[in-house]
């Protein structure tokens, strides 16, 4: 999904668990590497949305891992 200016984010949805979250991070890295940034903007953010966890955090390479419960108000 993008806005009028062509801004967008990449989201990978995983049910949870460190192994699955790690796979989601790798998938986002791989997908982001395929984007031709000469033709379009890079994503504003990359996020793994998960069903488990108490808080969101950012990986060393800038990918946000966020439990769905952290998205409420």
C-alpha positions in Angstrom: 0.0 0.0 0.0 1.3 3.4 -0.8 0.3 7.0 -0.4 0.0 9.7 -3.1 3.7 10.5 -3.0 4.6 6.8 -3.6 5.7 6.2 0.0 5.2 2.7 1.3 6.3 0.2 3.9 7.0 -3.5 3.8 5.2 -5.8 6.3 5.8 -9.5 6.9 3.2 -11.2 9.1 4.4 -14.1 11.3 2.5 -15.9 14.1 5.6 -15.7 16.4 8.5 -17.5 17.8 12.1 -16.4 17.3 12.7 -18.7 14.4 9.7 -17.5 12.4 10.4 -13.9 13.3 14.0 -14.4 12.0 12.7 -15.8 8.8 10.4 -12.8 8.4 13.4 -10.5 8.9 15.3 -12.3 6.2 12.4 -12.3 3.8 12.0 -8.5 4.2 15.8 -8.0 3.6 15.6 -10.1 0.5 12.5 -8.3 -0.8 14.0 -4.8 -0.1 17.1 -5.8 -2.0 15.0 -6.5 -5.1 13.5 -3.0 -5.2 14.8 -0.9 -8.0 15.3 2.4 -6.1 16.2 4.1 -9.4 12.6 3.7 -10.4 10.8 4.0 -7.1 11.4 5.2 -3.5 12.8 2.8 -1.0 10.3 1.6 1.7 9.8 4.0 4.6 9.9 1.1 7.0 10.2 -2.6 7.2 8.2 -4.5 9.9 7.6 -8.0 11.0 4.1 -8.1 12.6 3.8 -10.9 15.1 1.1 -12.4 17.4 3.4 -12.8 20.4 5.5 -10.5 22.5 5.0 -7.6 24.9 6.8 -4.8 23.2 8.1 -3.7 19.8 11.8 -3.5 19.0 14.1 -2.8 16.1 16.7 -5.2 14.8 20.3 -4.1 14.2 19.5 -3.7 10.5 16.5 -1.4 11.2 13.6 -3.8 10.8 10.8 -3.3 13.4 9.4 -6.4 15.1 6.0 -5.5 16.5 3.4 -7.7 18.3 -0.1 -7.0 17.2 -1.1 -6.0 20.7 1.4 -3.0 20.6 -0.6 -1.5 17.7 -3.6 -0.5 19.8 -4.0 2.9 21.2 
